[in-house]
Amino acid sequence: MDRLRQRADFLAVANGARANTAAFVLQGRRRDDQGPIRVGYTVTKKNGTATERNRIRRRLREVMRRVDAVFMRPHHDYVLVGRRDALTRDFATMIDDLRSALRRLDRPAAPKTSINTSGNDKAGNKRAPNPNGMTRP
């Protein structure tokens, strides 16, 4: 498992899927290359002083180290965004949270449905209005 180091890689992962937990947000995305799994850690300044942020980052690194690589997909990048609760959350619970978050990232995304309020059908043609003046779906 390698580390993410460049800002562009962090930004690319931020556009991928995400799973929220109390102690962190897990972001992930598939890469097109055949490289190893890469992991990055980030904690914003709103989470406390530098000492607290470093402690959060150390706890997140250890949680990731203790989770089996079996839960992670090959050729993927992951970023753990630390939250303040990572300072006080039980360590075993954080490990379970990470396993759960990794499983949620693996699920295929549900298709997004949109409601057509334009009065046009999918081909862009106008539809006849309902007798009550509303357009039909």
N, C-alpha and C positions, 0 to 999 in steps of 0.2 A: 504494500500500500504506500503510495507516494503522497506528498503534500502539494496542495495548490499554492502557488506563490505569486502569480501575476494577477493584477487587477482585472484584466480582460477575461481571465478564466472565471473569477468570482462573479463578474457581471453576466457572463454567459450562463452560469448555473442559476443565477437569480431569476432568469427568464424561464426556467424549467418548472417542474412540479415541486410542490412543497407540502409538508405535513407539520402541523403545529402541535406542540406539547407545552406543558407548564414551564419547563426549564429551558427549552430551546425550540428553534424552528429548523427543520431539516429540509434542505433544498437539494434537488438532484436533477441530473440531465444525462442523457446518453451521448457519448462521443462517437465520432465516425472512425477514429483510429483504433489500432489494436493495442494501445498502451494499457498499463495497469490501472486499478482503481485509484483515484486521487481524492483526497479529503482536505478541506480547508476549514478554518475556524475563524470566527469573527465575533467580537463583542463591542458594542458601541459605547461611547462615553456616557450615555445616559444611565448605564448600568452601575456606575459607581466610580471610585477612584481607580488609579492604575493597579494598585495592589489587588483590589476586588476583581477587576477585569481579568488580571492574570490568573487569579485563582479559578475563576469561571472557565477560562480557556484550558487550564490544566485539568480540571475535572472533566471537561468535554473530551479532551484528548484521551484520558484514561477510560472513559465510557466507550469511546470508539475502539480503543485497543482491546477491550474485554469482550466486545461483541464479535461473534464469529464472522469471518468473511463470507460464510455461506449465505448470510442474510443480504449481502450486497451483490449487485450485478456487476459482471465484468464490463470493462469499457465504459464505466460511468464515473462522473464527478459528483461529489457530495460536499455540501457546505453546512456546517452547524453554526447557526446564529444564536449565541448565548443570550439568555435572559437572566434577570436578577434572581429568580427563583432557583437557579442552578447552584447558588451558594448554599442554600439551606435544604434543598430537596434530598431525600434519602438516595444514596448511591445505587442501591439495588433497584429502586423505582425508576431511576434515570436509565438504567440499562434496559429495563422492560419497556420504557417509553421509546427508546431508540429502536428496539426490535419491532415494536408496533408501528413506528413511523416508517421504517424501511419497508414493512409489508404494505402499508398504505400507499407508498410511492410506486410499488410494483403493480398495483391495481390499474387497469386501463381507465382512462378518463371517461366519464359519462358524456355522451354527445350533448352538445348544447342545443337547446331548442329556442327558437325565436318566434315571437308573435308578430304576425304581419299586420300592421295597422295602416299600411299605405293605401289599402283598397285595391291593390293589384295582386294578381296571382303570381306564382313563382316565375312565370315567363315574362312578367312585366305588363300583362294585359289588364285592362280595367275590368272589374267585376260589376255585375248589376247590383244595385243597392237592395237591401231588404225592404219589405213594405213599411217597416217602422223607421226607415231612414238610416239604419246602421249598415255597415258593409259586412258581408259574410266572411267568415274566416277561411 
